[in-house]
Amino acid sequence: QVQLVESGGGVVQPGDSLRLSCAASEGTFSRYAMVWFRQPPGKDREFVAAITWNYGSVVYGASVKGRFAIYRDKAKNSMYLEMDTLRPEDTAVYYCAATTRVEPISFDPSRYDYWGRGTQVTVSS
């Protein structure tokens, strides 16, 4: 069973930057797309960004577009989320997920079968 492991979370101040990483345990994992979701305290899981593994096509959620960047490194079997100009409302547990289904990128968490355990990002002054 493929495992996804997030890292890079922490406590930062508004306006700061942070980079999250997600590593897959198997290089032969035939993922079609990998995504980042986040879950603020007391709220539902929210789509952040996605990238197709082979072609690198990206999709962003409206609340992070222009501030966050998703990319992947095939050689390292890893995906990243570069977060700039962080705001208090970005505070959440950030999860990486993946799907093997070849279909349009979905904002629905139930469409993703592989999940990491999450990493906490706290933006506070």
ABEGO torsion letter per residue (X at the ends): XBBBBBBGBEBBBBGBBBBBBBBBABAABBBABBBBBBBBBGBBBBBABBBBAAAGBBBBBAAABGABBBBBBAAAGBBBBBBBGBBAAABBBBBBBBBABBBBBBABAAABABBBAEBBBBBBX
